[in-house]
Amino acid sequence: MPCGYTRNQITDIVVGVYCGLLKDPTITSGSRFGPGNEIDIDDHARGMFAFPIKQSIDLVPDCILKKLSPDKCKKAKTVGDVIDEICREFKIP
């Protein structure tokens, strides 16, 4: 059975993880990572978000992330890049 998440649901989950862990309710899918941007954390810190995101997504049995890694999170320029990566893995348009 394919994953039943929608892009909006993935967006809500991922944005929620960043907002919750960083205690910043202003984070959106367009929030950028890096010094001087909306989410001022380095790439090592970005990579550490892979596990809590995976934990939040994997609650649905048919939607288990296998490809989201700390390296993919490190390379993301925005929260939306992480969302896109997850949606690609689940083949969500």
HTML snippet that shows the backbone in 3Dmol.js (N, CA, C, O; Angstrom):
<script src="https://3Dmol.org/build/3Dmol-min.js"></script>
<div id="view" style="width:600px;height:400px;position:relative"></div>
<script>
const pdb = `
ATOM      1  N   MET A   1       0.849  -1.182   0.000  1.00  0.00           N
ATOM      2  CA  MET A   1       0.000   0.000   0.000  1.00  0.00           C
ATOM      3  C   MET A   1       0.897   1.249   0.000  1.00  0.00           C
ATOM      4  O   MET A   1       1.855   1.316   0.769  1.00  0.00           O
ATOM      5  N   PRO A   2       0.598   2.227  -0.845  1.00  0.00           N
ATOM      6  CA  PRO A   2       1.431   3.435  -0.886  1.00  0.00           C
ATOM      7  C   PRO A   2       1.185   4.336   0.327  1.00  0.00           C
ATOM      8  O   PRO A   2       0.167   4.241   1.012  1.00  0.00           O
ATOM      9  N   CYS A   3       2.140   5.190   0.553  1.00  0.00           N
ATOM     10  CA  CYS A   3       2.037   6.137   1.657  1.00  0.00           C
ATOM     11  C   CYS A   3       0.840   7.062   1.438  1.00  0.00           C
ATOM     12  O   CYS A   3       0.643   7.575   0.336  1.00  0.00           O
ATOM     13  N   GLY A   4       0.055   7.272   2.471  1.00  0.00           N
ATOM     14  CA  GLY A   4      -1.158   8.072   2.357  1.00  0.00           C
ATOM     15  C   GLY A   4      -1.008   9.538   2.718  1.00  0.00           C
ATOM     16  O   GLY A   4      -1.983  10.288   2.676  1.00  0.00           O
ATOM     17  N   TYR A   5       0.216   9.963   3.076  1.00  0.00           N
ATOM     18  CA  TYR A   5       0.421  11.368   3.408  1.00  0.00           C
ATOM     19  C   TYR A   5       0.225  12.257   2.179  1.00  0.00           C
ATOM     20  O   TYR A   5       0.497  11.853   1.049  1.00  0.00           O
ATOM     21  N   THR A   6      -0.248  13.462   2.428  1.00  0.00           N
ATOM     22  CA  THR A   6      -0.292  14.481   1.378  1.00  0.00           C
ATOM     23  C   THR A   6       0.905  15.413   1.589  1.00  0.00           C
ATOM     24  O   THR A   6       1.532  15.399   2.649  1.00  0.00           O
ATOM     25  N   ARG A   7       1.210  16.209   0.586  1.00  0.00           N
ATOM     26  CA  ARG A   7       2.294  17.190   0.715  1.00  0.00           C
ATOM     27  C   ARG A   7       2.011  18.142   1.884  1.00  0.00           C
ATOM     28  O   ARG A   7       2.922  18.501   2.630  1.00  0.00           O
ATOM     29  N   ASN A   8       0.755  18.545   2.040  1.00  0.00           N
ATOM     30  CA  ASN A   8       0.401  19.447   3.141  1.00  0.00           C
ATOM     31  C   ASN A   8       0.653  18.800   4.504  1.00  0.00           C
ATOM     32  O   ASN A   8       1.111  19.466   5.434  1.00  0.00           O
ATOM     33  N   GLN A   9       0.359  17.518   4.621  1.00  0.00           N
ATOM     34  CA  GLN A   9       0.594  16.828   5.886  1.00  0.00           C
ATOM     35  C   GLN A   9       2.100  16.722   6.173  1.00  0.00           C
ATOM     36  O   GLN A   9       2.535  16.933   7.304  1.00  0.00           O
ATOM     37  N   ILE A  10       2.884  16.395   5.149  1.00  0.00           N
ATOM     38  CA  ILE A  10       4.345  16.328   5.314  1.00  0.00           C
ATOM     39  C   ILE A  10       4.869  17.702   5.719  1.00  0.00           C
ATOM     40  O   ILE A  10       5.709  17.811   6.612  1.00  0.00           O
ATOM     41  N   THR A  11       4.373  18.748   5.062  1.00  0.00           N
ATOM     42  CA  THR A  11       4.795  20.116   5.384  1.00  0.00           C
ATOM     43  C   THR A  11       4.485  20.440   6.841  1.00  0.00           C
ATOM     44  O   THR A  11       5.338  20.963   7.558  1.00  0.00           O
ATOM     45  N   ASP A  12       3.268  20.131   7.279  1.00  0.00           N
ATOM     46  CA  ASP A  12       2.883  20.407   8.672  1.00  0.00           C
ATOM     47  C   ASP A  12       3.781  19.671   9.667  1.00  0.00           C
ATOM     48  O   ASP A  12       4.177  20.234  10.688  1.00  0.00           O
ATOM     49  N   ILE A  13       4.097  18.417   9.366  1.00  0.00           N
ATOM     50  CA  ILE A  13       4.935  17.630  10.271  1.00  0.00           C
ATOM     51  C   ILE A  13       6.350  18.204  10.331  1.00  0.00           C
ATOM     52  O   ILE A  13       6.882  18.435  11.416  1.00  0.00           O
ATOM     53  N   VAL A  14       6.954  18.433   9.172  1.00  0.00           N
ATOM     54  CA  VAL A  14       8.347  18.896   9.131  1.00  0.00           C
ATOM     55  C   VAL A  14       8.478  20.295   9.741  1.00  0.00           C
ATOM     56  O   VAL A  14       9.370  20.542  10.553  1.00  0.00           O
ATOM     57  N   VAL A  15       7.594  21.199   9.350  1.00  0.00           N
ATOM     58  CA  VAL A  15       7.627  22.550   9.917  1.00  0.00           C
ATOM     59  C   VAL A  15       7.404  22.467  11.423  1.00  0.00           C
ATOM     60  O   VAL A  15       8.043  23.192  12.185  1.00  0.00           O
ATOM     61  N   GLY A  16       6.506  21.594  11.856  1.00  0.00           N
ATOM     62  CA  GLY A  16       6.240  21.421  13.281  1.00  0.00           C
ATOM     63  C   GLY A  16       7.457  20.950  14.062  1.00  0.00           C
ATOM     64  O   GLY A  16       7.681  21.384  15.192  1.00  0.00           O
ATOM     65  N   VAL A  17       8.248  20.056  13.458  1.00  0.00           N
ATOM     66  CA  VAL A  17       9.466  19.581  14.122  1.00  0.00           C
ATOM     67  C   VAL A  17      10.438  20.742  14.310  1.00  0.00           C
ATOM     68  O   VAL A  17      10.969  20.937  15.403  1.00  0.00           O
ATOM     69  N   TYR A  18      10.671  21.513  13.248  1.00  0.00           N
ATOM     70  CA  TYR A  18      11.595  22.653  13.363  1.00  0.00           C
ATOM     71  C   TYR A  18      11.071  23.688  14.365  1.00  0.00           C
ATOM     72  O   TYR A  18      11.825  24.170  15.211  1.00  0.00           O
ATOM     73  N   CYS A  19       9.787  24.026  14.271  1.00  0.00           N
ATOM     74  CA  CYS A  19       9.202  25.010  15.196  1.00  0.00           C
ATOM     75  C   CYS A  19       9.326  24.539  16.639  1.00  0.00           C
ATOM     76  O   CYS A  19       9.704  25.310  17.521  1.00  0.00           O
ATOM     77  N   GLY A  20       9.007  23.275  16.872  1.00  0.00           N
ATOM     78  CA  GLY A  20       9.033  22.736  18.226  1.00  0.00           C
ATOM     79  C   GLY A  20      10.422  22.654  18.815  1.00  0.00           C
ATOM     80  O   GLY A  20      10.649  23.094  19.942  1.00  0.00           O
ATOM     81  N   LEU A  21      11.359  22.091  18.062  1.00  0.00           N
ATOM     82  CA  LEU A  21      12.706  21.917  18.601  1.00  0.00           C
ATOM     83  C   LEU A  21      13.463  23.237  18.733  1.00  0.00           C
ATOM     84  O   LEU A  21      14.270  23.409  19.647  1.00  0.00           O
ATOM     85  N   LEU A  22      13.199  24.158  17.824  1.00  0.00           N
ATOM     86  CA  LEU A  22      13.882  25.452  17.890  1.00  0.00           C
ATOM     87  C   LEU A  22      13.091  26.492  18.671  1.00  0.00           C
ATOM     88  O   LEU A  22      13.543  27.620  18.867  1.00  0.00           O
ATOM     89  N   LYS A  23      11.891  26.088  19.117  1.00  0.00           N
ATOM     90  CA  LYS A  23      11.009  26.986  19.887  1.00  0.00           C
ATOM     91  C   LYS A  23      10.795  28.317  19.157  1.00  0.00           C
ATOM     92  O   LYS A  23      10.916  29.401  19.727  1.00  0.00           O
ATOM     93  N   ASP A  24      10.468  28.177  17.858  1.00  0.00           N
ATOM     94  CA  ASP A  24      10.260  29.346  16.998  1.00  0.00           C
ATOM     95  C   ASP A  24       9.025  29.115  16.128  1.00  0.00           C
ATOM     96  O   ASP A  24       9.108  28.428  15.110  1.00  0.00           O
ATOM     97  N   PRO A  25       7.888  29.681  16.516  1.00  0.00           N
ATOM     98  CA  PRO A  25       6.646  29.466  15.767  1.00  0.00           C
ATOM     99  C   PRO A  25       6.595  30.190  14.417  1.00  0.00           C
ATOM    100  O   PRO A  25       5.631  30.026  13.670  1.00  0.00           O
ATOM    101  N   THR A  26       7.611  30.983  14.099  1.00  0.00           N
ATOM    102  CA  THR A  26       7.589  31.733  12.840  1.00  0.00           C
ATOM    103  C   THR A  26       8.188  30.952  11.665  1.00  0.00           C
ATOM    104  O   THR A  26       8.160  31.429  10.531  1.00  0.00           O
ATOM    105  N   ILE A  27       8.729  29.756  11.927  1.00  0.00           N
ATOM    106  CA  ILE A  27       9.351  28.958  10.865  1.00  0.00           C
ATOM    107  C   ILE A  27       8.281  28.472   9.890  1.00  0.00           C
ATOM    108  O   ILE A  27       7.204  28.032  10.294  1.00  0.00           O
ATOM    109  N   THR A  28       8.602  28.561   8.591  1.00  0.00           N
ATOM    110  CA  THR A  28       7.718  28.089   7.519  1.00  0.00           C
ATOM    111  C   THR A  28       8.532  27.214   6.574  1.00  0.00           C
ATOM    112  O   THR A  28       9.733  27.032   6.773  1.00  0.00           O
ATOM    113  N   SER A  29       7.890  26.678   5.555  1.00  0.00           N
ATOM    114  CA  SER A  29       8.613  25.870   4.575  1.00  0.00           C
ATOM    115  C   SER A  29       9.622  26.708   3.790  1.00  0.00           C
ATOM    116  O   SER A  29      10.576  26.164   3.234  1.00  0.00           O
ATOM    117  N   GLY A  30       9.424  28.006   3.740  1.00  0.00           N
ATOM    118  CA  GLY A  30      10.347  28.885   3.035  1.00  0.00           C
ATOM    119  C   GLY A  30      11.501  29.386   3.883  1.00  0.00           C
ATOM    120  O   GLY A  30      12.374  30.094   3.381  1.00  0.00           O
ATOM    121  N   SER A  31      11.519  29.032   5.156  1.00  0.00           N
ATOM    122  CA  SER A  31      12.592  29.495   6.049  1.00  0.00           C
ATOM    123  C   SER A  31      13.934  28.922   5.591  1.00  0.00           C
ATOM    124  O   SER A  31      14.062  27.734   5.297  1.00  0.00           O
ATOM    125  N   ARG A  32      14.927  29.813   5.541  1.00  0.00           N
ATOM    126  CA  ARG A  32      16.258  29.440   5.062  1.00  0.00           C
ATOM    127  C   ARG A  32      17.185  29.147   6.226  1.00  0.00           C
ATOM    128  O   ARG A  32      17.070  29.736   7.301  1.00  0.00           O
ATOM    129  N   PHE A  33      18.121  28.209   5.987  1.00  0.00           N
ATOM    130  CA  PHE A  33      19.116  27.827   6.977  1.00  0.00           C
ATOM    131  C   PHE A  33      20.393  28.642   6.795  1.00  0.00           C
ATOM    132  O   PHE A  33      20.718  29.073   5.689  1.00  0.00           O
ATOM    133  N   GLY A  34      21.107  28.843   7.892  1.00  0.00           N
ATOM    134  CA  GLY A  34      22.434  29.423   7.830  1.00  0.00           C
ATOM    135  C   GLY A  34      22.541  30.753   8.528  1.00  0.00           C
ATOM    136  O   GLY A  34      21.537  31.384   8.856  1.00  0.00           O
ATOM    137  N   PRO A  35      23.775  31.173   8.753  1.00  0.00           N
ATOM    138  CA  PRO A  35      24.023  32.445   9.427  1.00  0.00           C
ATOM    139  C   PRO A  35      23.349  33.614   8.715  1.00  0.00           C
ATOM    140  O   PRO A  35      23.475  33.775   7.501  1.00  0.00           O
ATOM    141  N   GLY A  36      22.642  34.415   9.477  1.00  0.00           N
ATOM    142  CA  GLY A  36      21.962  35.578   8.922  1.00  0.00           C
ATOM    143  C   GLY A  36      20.611  35.278   8.294  1.00  0.00           C
ATOM    144  O   GLY A  36      19.923  36.190   7.835  1.00  0.00           O
ATOM    145  N   ASN A  37      20.222  34.000   8.271  1.00  0.00           N
ATOM    146  CA  ASN A  37      18.917  33.617   7.721  1.00  0.00           C
ATOM    147  C   ASN A  37      17.928  33.332   8.846  1.00  0.00           C
ATOM    148  O   ASN A  37      18.253  33.474  10.025  1.00  0.00           O
ATOM    149  N   GLU A  38      16.727  32.931   8.469  1.00  0.00           N
ATOM    150  CA  GLU A  38      15.667  32.719   9.459  1.00  0.00           C
ATOM    151  C   GLU A  38      16.010  31.639  10.486  1.00  0.00           C
ATOM    152  O   GLU A  38      15.640  31.747  11.654  1.00  0.00           O
ATOM    153  N   ILE A  39      16.723  30.593  10.042  1.00  0.00           N
ATOM    154  CA  ILE A  39      17.128  29.516  10.953  1.00  0.00           C
ATOM    155  C   ILE A  39      18.651  29.527  10.996  1.00  0.00           C
ATOM    156  O   ILE A  39      19.318  28.923  10.156  1.00  0.00           O
ATOM    157  N   ASP A  40      19.176  30.215  11.976  1.00  0.00           N
ATOM    158  CA  ASP A  40      20.613  30.456  12.080  1.00  0.00           C
ATOM    159  C   ASP A  40      21.316  29.287  12.773  1.00  0.00           C
ATOM    160  O   ASP A  40      21.774  29.406  13.909  1.00  0.00           O
ATOM    161  N   ILE A  41      21.392  28.147  12.060  1.00  0.00           N
ATOM    162  CA  ILE A  41      22.102  26.978  12.573  1.00  0.00           C
ATOM    163  C   ILE A  41      23.065  26.494  11.496  1.00  0.00           C
ATOM    164  O   ILE A  41      22.833  26.695  10.304  1.00  0.00           O
ATOM    165  N   ASP A  42      24.145  25.857  11.928  1.00  0.00           N
ATOM    166  CA  ASP A  42      25.129  25.369  10.957  1.00  0.00           C
ATOM    167  C   ASP A  42      24.677  24.035  10.365  1.00  0.00           C
ATOM    168  O   ASP A  42      23.671  23.464  10.786  1.00  0.00           O
ATOM    169  N   ASP A  43      25.444  23.546   9.372  1.00  0.00           N
ATOM    170  CA  ASP A  43      25.023  22.328   8.684  1.00  0.00           C
ATOM    171  C   ASP A  43      25.055  21.103   9.594  1.00  0.00           C
ATOM    172  O   ASP A  43      24.256  20.186   9.403  1.00  0.00           O
ATOM    173  N   HIS A  44      25.951  21.061  10.575  1.00  0.00           N
ATOM    174  CA  HIS A  44      25.957  19.940  11.518  1.00  0.00           C
ATOM    175  C   HIS A  44      24.636  19.895  12.292  1.00  0.00           C
ATOM    176  O   HIS A  44      24.035  18.830  12.441  1.00  0.00           O
ATOM    177  N   ALA A  45      24.195  21.038  12.777  1.00  0.00           N
ATOM    178  CA  ALA A  45      22.925  21.106  13.504  1.00  0.00           C
ATOM    179  C   ALA A  45      21.758  20.742  12.590  1.00  0.00           C
ATOM    180  O   ALA A  45      20.815  20.080  13.025  1.00  0.00           O
ATOM    181  N   ARG A  46      21.815  21.168  11.330  1.00  0.00           N
ATOM    182  CA  ARG A  46      20.755  20.805  10.371  1.00  0.00           C
ATOM    183  C   ARG A  46      20.646  19.292  10.232  1.00  0.00           C
ATOM    184  O   ARG A  46      19.546  18.744  10.162  1.00  0.00           O
ATOM    185  N   GLY A  47      21.786  18.626  10.193  1.00  0.00           N
ATOM    186  CA  GLY A  47      21.794  17.171  10.047  1.00  0.00           C
ATOM    187  C   GLY A  47      21.136  16.454  11.205  1.00  0.00           C
ATOM    188  O   GLY A  47      20.584  15.366  11.036  1.00  0.00           O
ATOM    189  N   MET A  48      21.190  17.054  12.373  1.00  0.00           N
ATOM    190  CA  MET A  48      20.617  16.424  13.559  1.00  0.00           C
ATOM    191  C   MET A  48      19.087  16.386  13.528  1.00  0.00           C
ATOM    192  O   MET A  48      18.473  15.710  14.354  1.00  0.00           O
ATOM    193  N   PHE A  49      18.471  17.096  12.596  1.00  0.00           N
ATOM    194  CA  PHE A  49      17.016  17.093  12.503  1.00  0.00           C
ATOM    195  C   PHE A  49      16.479  15.862  11.769  1.00  0.00           C
ATOM    196  O   PHE A  49      15.276  15.604  11.807  1.00  0.00           O
ATOM    197  N   ALA A  50      17.348  15.101  11.103  1.00  0.00           N
ATOM    198  CA  ALA A  50      16.891  13.931  10.343  1.00  0.00           C
ATOM    199  C   ALA A  50      16.149  12.941  11.242  1.00  0.00           C
ATOM    200  O   ALA A  50      15.094  12.434  10.861  1.00  0.00           O
ATOM    201  N   PHE A  51      16.688  12.663  12.424  1.00  0.00           N
ATOM    202  CA  PHE A  51      16.064  11.664  13.297  1.00  0.00           C
ATOM    203  C   PHE A  51      14.699  12.099  13.814  1.00  0.00           C
ATOM    204  O   PHE A  51      13.748  11.327  13.696  1.00  0.00           O
ATOM    205  N   PRO A  52      14.551  13.312  14.390  1.00  0.00           N
ATOM    206  CA  PRO A  52      13.212  13.679  14.870  1.00  0.00           C
ATOM    207  C   PRO A  52      12.185  13.805  13.735  1.00  0.00           C
ATOM    208  O   PRO A  52      10.999  13.547  13.942  1.00  0.00           O
ATOM    209  N   ILE A  53      12.633  14.195  12.553  1.00  0.00           N
ATOM    210  CA  ILE A  53      11.703  14.242  11.414  1.00  0.00           C
ATOM    211  C   ILE A  53      11.274  12.828  11.071  1.00  0.00           C
ATOM    212  O   ILE A  53      10.085  12.564  10.889  1.00  0.00           O
ATOM    213  N   LYS A  54      12.238  11.915  10.980  1.00  0.00           N
ATOM    214  CA  LYS A  54      11.919  10.518  10.671  1.00  0.00           C
ATOM    215  C   LYS A  54      10.974   9.943  11.720  1.00  0.00           C
ATOM    216  O   LYS A  54      10.009   9.258  11.381  1.00  0.00           O
ATOM    217  N   GLN A  55      11.248  10.219  12.982  1.00  0.00           N
ATOM    218  CA  GLN A  55      10.392   9.722  14.063  1.00  0.00           C
ATOM    219  C   GLN A  55       8.950  10.207  13.900  1.00  0.00           C
ATOM    220  O   GLN A  55       8.008   9.452  14.139  1.00  0.00           O
ATOM    221  N   SER A  56       8.784  11.444  13.501  1.00  0.00           N
ATOM    222  CA  SER A  56       7.446  12.018  13.358  1.00  0.00           C
ATOM    223  C   SER A  56       6.724  11.489  12.127  1.00  0.00           C
ATOM    224  O   SER A  56       5.506  11.313  12.157  1.00  0.00           O
ATOM    225  N   ILE A  57       7.449  11.235  11.054  1.00  0.00           N
ATOM    226  CA  ILE A  57       6.852  10.739   9.811  1.00  0.00           C
ATOM    227  C   ILE A  57       6.518   9.254   9.919  1.00  0.00           C
ATOM    228  O   ILE A  57       5.476   8.816   9.433  1.00  0.00           O
ATOM    229  N   ASP A  58       7.392   8.480  10.551  1.00  0.00           N
ATOM    230  CA  ASP A  58       7.254   7.023  10.581  1.00  0.00           C
ATOM    231  C   ASP A  58       6.105   6.514  11.447  1.00  0.00           C
ATOM    232  O   ASP A  58       5.994   5.306  11.658  1.00  0.00           O
ATOM    233  N   LEU A  59       5.254   7.394  11.950  1.00  0.00           N
ATOM    234  CA  LEU A  59       4.129   6.965  12.781  1.00  0.00           C
ATOM    235  C   LEU A  59       3.072   6.206  11.980  1.00  0.00           C
ATOM    236  O   LEU A  59       2.300   5.428  12.540  1.00  0.00           O
ATOM    237  N   VAL A  60       3.042   6.435  10.682  1.00  0.00           N
ATOM    238  CA  VAL A  60       2.088   5.745   9.801  1.00  0.00           C
ATOM    239  C   VAL A  60       2.800   4.529   9.218  1.00  0.00           C
ATOM    240  O   VAL A  60       3.855   4.686   8.604  1.00  0.00           O
ATOM    241  N   PRO A  61       2.259   3.318   9.391  1.00  0.00           N
ATOM    242  CA  PRO A  61       2.980   2.096   8.995  1.00  0.00           C
ATOM    243  C   PRO A  61       3.438   2.045   7.528  1.00  0.00           C
ATOM    244  O   PRO A  61       4.504   1.495   7.249  1.00  0.00           O
ATOM    245  N   ASP A  62       2.685   2.588   6.611  1.00  0.00           N
ATOM    246  CA  ASP A  62       3.055   2.507   5.199  1.00  0.00           C
ATOM    247  C   ASP A  62       3.952   3.659   4.760  1.00  0.00           C
ATOM    248  O   ASP A  62       4.254   3.787   3.574  1.00  0.00           O
ATOM    249  N   CYS A  63       4.374   4.482   5.683  1.00  0.00           N
ATOM    250  CA  CYS A  63       5.196   5.650   5.362  1.00  0.00           C
ATOM    251  C   CYS A  63       6.443   5.644   6.234  1.00  0.00           C
ATOM    252  O   CYS A  63       6.530   6.393   7.207  1.00  0.00           O
ATOM    253  N   ILE A  64       7.399   4.807   5.888  1.00  0.00           N
ATOM    254  CA  ILE A  64       8.645   4.694   6.640  1.00  0.00           C
ATOM    255  C   ILE A  64       9.758   5.314   5.797  1.00  0.00           C
ATOM    256  O   ILE A  64      10.062   4.837   4.703  1.00  0.00           O
ATOM    257  N   LEU A  65      10.358   6.379   6.320  1.00  0.00           N
ATOM    258  CA  LEU A  65      11.453   7.043   5.599  1.00  0.00           C
ATOM    259  C   LEU A  65      12.686   6.154   5.615  1.00  0.00           C
ATOM    260  O   LEU A  65      13.113   5.683   6.669  1.00  0.00           O
ATOM    261  N   LYS A  66      13.250   5.933   4.443  1.00  0.00           N
ATOM    262  CA  LYS A  66      14.464   5.123   4.347  1.00  0.00           C
ATOM    263  C   LYS A  66      15.630   5.924   3.796  1.00  0.00           C
ATOM    264  O   LYS A  66      16.787   5.555   4.000  1.00  0.00           O
ATOM    265  N   LYS A  67      15.339   7.025   3.095  1.00  0.00           N
ATOM    266  CA  LYS A  67      16.399   7.753   2.407  1.00  0.00           C
ATOM    267  C   LYS A  67      16.769   9.089   3.052  1.00  0.00           C
ATOM    268  O   LYS A  67      17.807   9.660   2.720  1.00  0.00           O
ATOM    269  N   LEU A  68      15.946   9.594   3.961  1.00  0.00           N
ATOM    270  CA  LEU A  68      16.280  10.868   4.597  1.00  0.00           C
ATOM    271  C   LEU A  68      17.425  10.637   5.579  1.00  0.00           C
ATOM    272  O   LEU A  68      17.292   9.878   6.538  1.00  0.00           O
ATOM    273  N   SER A  69      18.541  11.298   5.327  1.00  0.00           N
ATOM    274  CA  SER A  69      19.736  11.113   6.148  1.00  0.00           C
ATOM    275  C   SER A  69      20.191  12.455   6.701  1.00  0.00           C
ATOM    276  O   SER A  69      19.760  13.507   6.230  1.00  0.00           O
ATOM    277  N   PRO A  70      21.064  12.414   7.703  1.00  0.00           N
ATOM    278  CA  PRO A  70      21.632  13.673   8.185  1.00  0.00           C
ATOM    279  C   PRO A  70      22.309  14.458   7.062  1.00  0.00           C
ATOM    280  O   PRO A  70      22.221  15.685   7.024  1.00  0.00           O
ATOM    281  N   ASP A  71      22.986  13.756   6.148  1.00  0.00           N
ATOM    282  CA  ASP A  71      23.643  14.449   5.034  1.00  0.00           C
ATOM    283  C   ASP A  71      22.642  15.193   4.151  1.00  0.00           C
ATOM    284  O   ASP A  71      22.915  16.311   3.714  1.00  0.00           O
ATOM    285  N   LYS A  72      21.498  14.588   3.889  1.00  0.00           N
ATOM    286  CA  LYS A  72      20.482  15.265   3.069  1.00  0.00           C
ATOM    287  C   LYS A  72      19.938  16.484   3.792  1.00  0.00           C
ATOM    288  O   LYS A  72      19.674  17.511   3.167  1.00  0.00           O
ATOM    289  N   CYS A  73      19.766  16.381   5.110  1.00  0.00           N
ATOM    290  CA  CYS A  73      19.301  17.541   5.883  1.00  0.00           C
ATOM    291  C   CYS A  73      20.370  18.631   5.925  1.00  0.00           C
ATOM    292  O   CYS A  73      20.048  19.819   5.893  1.00  0.00           O
ATOM    293  N   LYS A  74      21.648  18.229   5.998  1.00  0.00           N
ATOM    294  CA  LYS A  74      22.744  19.200   6.008  1.00  0.00           C
ATOM    295  C   LYS A  74      22.789  20.013   4.723  1.00  0.00           C
ATOM    296  O   LYS A  74      23.094  21.205   4.740  1.00  0.00           O
ATOM    297  N   LYS A  75      22.481  19.354   3.608  1.00  0.00           N
ATOM    298  CA  LYS A  75      22.564  20.010   2.300  1.00  0.00           C
ATOM    299  C   LYS A  75      21.367  20.912   2.009  1.00  0.00           C
ATOM    300  O   LYS A  75      21.420  21.726   1.087  1.00  0.00           O
ATOM    301  N   ALA A  76      20.306  20.780   2.769  1.00  0.00           N
ATOM    302  CA  ALA A  76      19.096  21.572   2.536  1.00  0.00           C
ATOM    303  C   ALA A  76      19.386  23.054   2.746  1.00  0.00           C
ATOM    304  O   ALA A  76      20.065  23.439   3.698  1.00  0.00           O
ATOM    305  N   LYS A  77      18.870  23.863   1.859  1.00  0.00           N
ATOM    306  CA  LYS A  77      19.009  25.318   1.985  1.00  0.00           C
ATOM    307  C   LYS A  77      17.794  25.920   2.690  1.00  0.00           C
ATOM    308  O   LYS A  77      17.881  26.985   3.300  1.00  0.00           O
ATOM    309  N   THR A  78      16.648  25.215   2.594  1.00  0.00           N
ATOM    310  CA  THR A  78      15.409  25.667   3.225  1.00  0.00           C
ATOM    311  C   THR A  78      14.684  24.469   3.843  1.00  0.00           C
ATOM    312  O   THR A  78      15.003  23.316   3.554  1.00  0.00           O
ATOM    313  N   VAL A  79      13.719  24.762   4.686  1.00  0.00           N
ATOM    314  CA  VAL A  79      12.861  23.704   5.229  1.00  0.00           C
ATOM    315  C   VAL A  79      12.133  23.016   4.080  1.00  0.00           C
ATOM    316  O   VAL A  79      11.923  21.804   4.114  1.00  0.00           O
ATOM    317  N   GLY A  80      11.752  23.777   3.073  1.00  0.00           N
ATOM    318  CA  GLY A  80      11.074  23.218   1.903  1.00  0.00           C
ATOM    319  C   GLY A  80      11.904  22.182   1.173  1.00  0.00           C
ATOM    320  O   GLY A  80      11.350  21.249   0.592  1.00  0.00           O
ATOM    321  N   ASP A  81      13.233  22.326   1.190  1.00  0.00           N
ATOM    322  CA  ASP A  81      14.098  21.317   0.558  1.00  0.00           C
ATOM    323  C   ASP A  81      13.966  19.971   1.265  1.00  0.00           C
ATOM    324  O   ASP A  81      13.976  18.926   0.614  1.00  0.00           O
ATOM    325  N   VAL A  82      13.844  19.988   2.577  1.00  0.00           N
ATOM    326  CA  VAL A  82      13.659  18.751   3.344  1.00  0.00           C
ATOM    327  C   VAL A  82      12.294  18.149   3.000  1.00  0.00           C
ATOM    328  O   VAL A  82      12.178  16.941   2.797  1.00  0.00           O
ATOM    329  N   ILE A  83      11.279  18.985   2.935  1.00  0.00           N
ATOM    330  CA  ILE A  83       9.926  18.529   2.570  1.00  0.00           C
ATOM    331  C   ILE A  83       9.950  17.902   1.182  1.00  0.00           C
ATOM    332  O   ILE A  83       9.385  16.828   0.976  1.00  0.00           O
ATOM    333  N   ASP A  84      10.600  18.564   0.229  1.00  0.00           N
ATOM    334  CA  ASP A  84      10.694  18.035  -1.144  1.00  0.00           C
ATOM    335  C   ASP A  84      11.375  16.672  -1.166  1.00  0.00           C
ATOM    336  O   ASP A  84      10.944  15.774  -1.889  1.00  0.00           O
ATOM    337  N   GLU A  85      12.426  16.514  -0.385  1.00  0.00           N
ATOM    338  CA  GLU A  85      13.159  15.247  -0.328  1.00  0.00           C
ATOM    339  C   GLU A  85      12.240  14.122   0.159  1.00  0.00           C
ATOM    340  O   GLU A  85      12.248  13.027  -0.402  1.00  0.00           O
ATOM    341  N   ILE A  86      11.461  14.390   1.186  1.00  0.00           N
ATOM    342  CA  ILE A  86      10.534  13.390   1.722  1.00  0.00           C
ATOM    343  C   ILE A  86       9.449  13.072   0.700  1.00  0.00           C
ATOM    344  O   ILE A  86       9.124  11.905   0.481  1.00  0.00           O
ATOM    345  N   CYS A  87       8.897  14.086   0.084  1.00  0.00           N
ATOM    346  CA  CYS A  87       7.847  13.877  -0.909  1.00  0.00           C
ATOM    347  C   CYS A  87       8.361  13.082  -2.116  1.00  0.00           C
ATOM    348  O   CYS A  87       7.634  12.261  -2.676  1.00  0.00           O
ATOM    349  N   ARG A  88       9.609  13.325  -2.511  1.00  0.00           N
ATOM    350  CA  ARG A  88      10.198  12.535  -3.609  1.00  0.00           C
ATOM    351  C   ARG A  88      10.282  11.064  -3.212  1.00  0.00           C
ATOM    352  O   ARG A  88       9.944  10.174  -3.992  1.00  0.00           O
ATOM    353  N   GLU A  89      10.735  10.829  -1.992  1.00  0.00           N
ATOM    354  CA  GLU A  89      10.863   9.429  -1.544  1.00  0.00           C
ATOM    355  C   GLU A  89       9.512   8.712  -1.544  1.00  0.00           C
ATOM    356  O   GLU A  89       9.424   7.548  -1.933  1.00  0.00           O
ATOM    357  N   PHE A  90       8.475   9.400  -1.113  1.00  0.00           N
ATOM    358  CA  PHE A  90       7.137   8.808  -1.054  1.00  0.00           C
ATOM    359  C   PHE A  90       6.338   8.965  -2.344  1.00  0.00           C
ATOM    360  O   PHE A  90       5.191   8.527  -2.434  1.00  0.00           O
ATOM    361  N   LYS A  91       6.965   9.600  -3.348  1.00  0.00           N
ATOM    362  CA  LYS A  91       6.298   9.840  -4.638  1.00  0.00           C
ATOM    363  C   LYS A  91       5.000  10.643  -4.475  1.00  0.00           C
ATOM    364  O   LYS A  91       3.972  10.336  -5.078  1.00  0.00           O
ATOM    365  N   ILE A  92       5.091  11.685  -3.635  1.00  0.00           N
ATOM    366  CA  ILE A  92       3.963  12.587  -3.399  1.00  0.00           C
ATOM    367  C   ILE A  92       4.182  13.817  -4.284  1.00  0.00           C
ATOM    368  O   ILE A  92       5.220  14.472  -4.188  1.00  0.00           O
ATOM    369  N   PRO A  93       3.205  14.136  -5.150  1.00  0.00           N
ATOM    370  CA  PRO A  93       3.397  15.300  -6.048  1.00  0.00           C
ATOM    371  C   PRO A  93       3.455  16.619  -5.302  1.00  0.00           C
ATOM    372  O   PRO A  93       3.611  17.671  -5.920  1.00  0.00           O
TER     373      PRO A  93
END
`;
const viewer = $3Dmol.createViewer("view");
viewer.addModel(pdb, "pdb");
viewer.setStyle({}, {cartoon: {color: "spectrum"}});
viewer.zoomTo();
viewer.render();
</script>
